[in-house]
């Protein structure tokens, strides 16, 4: 699976604490090897993020992505935020 990042995701990542950035890197590494690893708690989302999926970065932080199926499967990470920020 190919992994891509939206500008908004990269901006959030840049603003995040260094511990969160390191954790995101580890989680993306796990994701690239096995998107369904139980440690990630990969699951589909409902409104307002219908059609997207989420992986746990920490107990509070989430990385939201969309799967795009073209010639290859692409995981396009679009949002990095805390659970509270996502569901205000």
N, C-alpha and C positions, 0 to 999 in steps of 0.2 A: 504494500500500500504506500502510495506517495503522500507525503505530508506537506501541506502548504499553510501559510498564516496570513490572515487579513492584516491590513495596517492597524486597525483598532486593537487587535489582539497583541501585536508587537508593541504598540504604545502602552497598553496596560502592563505588559510584561516588563517593559523598561522602567515603569513607575513603581513596580512592586518591590518589596523588600528583597534583599539578596537571598534570604532563605527560601522565599517563594520561588524566585527565579531558578535556584538550584533544584528545587522540588519539581518544578515544571519540566526541567530538562530530564530528570530521572523518569518522570511519568511518561513523557513523550518517547523516551528510549524503550520503556516497557511496552508502550502502545505500538510502536513500530514493529516489535517482535511478535506481539500477540495482543491485538486490540480487545480481546475478550478475557484478558487476565483478570482473575477475581479481585486482585488488589486495586484495580482501577474503578470498580463498580460502574462499568460502562452501561448506560441505560438510555432509552429513548425519553424525550421530553414531551410534555403537553403544552397547551397554550401558556404563555405567548410564544413559546419556542418550538411549536409543532414542526416536525420534520427534522429536528436537530437531535443530537445525542450529547451526553455529558460524561466526562470522566472526573473522578475526584483527584484533586491535586493534594489537598489536605482535608481535614475534617470539615473545614469551612470553604475553602477555595475550590472553584470548578473551572474546567476548561470545556467550552461548548464548541462542537464542530458539526459540520454537515458532510455527509458522504456524497461524493459526486462520482457517477459511474460513466466514464468515457472509455477510451481504450484501456486504461488502467483505472483502478479504484483510487480515488483521491479523498483524503481526509482534510477538509479545509477548516482549520481552527479559526473561529470568528470572535469569540468572547472569552476573556479571562477575568473572573470577578468572584467576589464572595457570594455565598448563597443569599445573604441578605440584600446585596446590591442587585442581584438578578430578579428577586421577587418583591421589590418595594411596592 
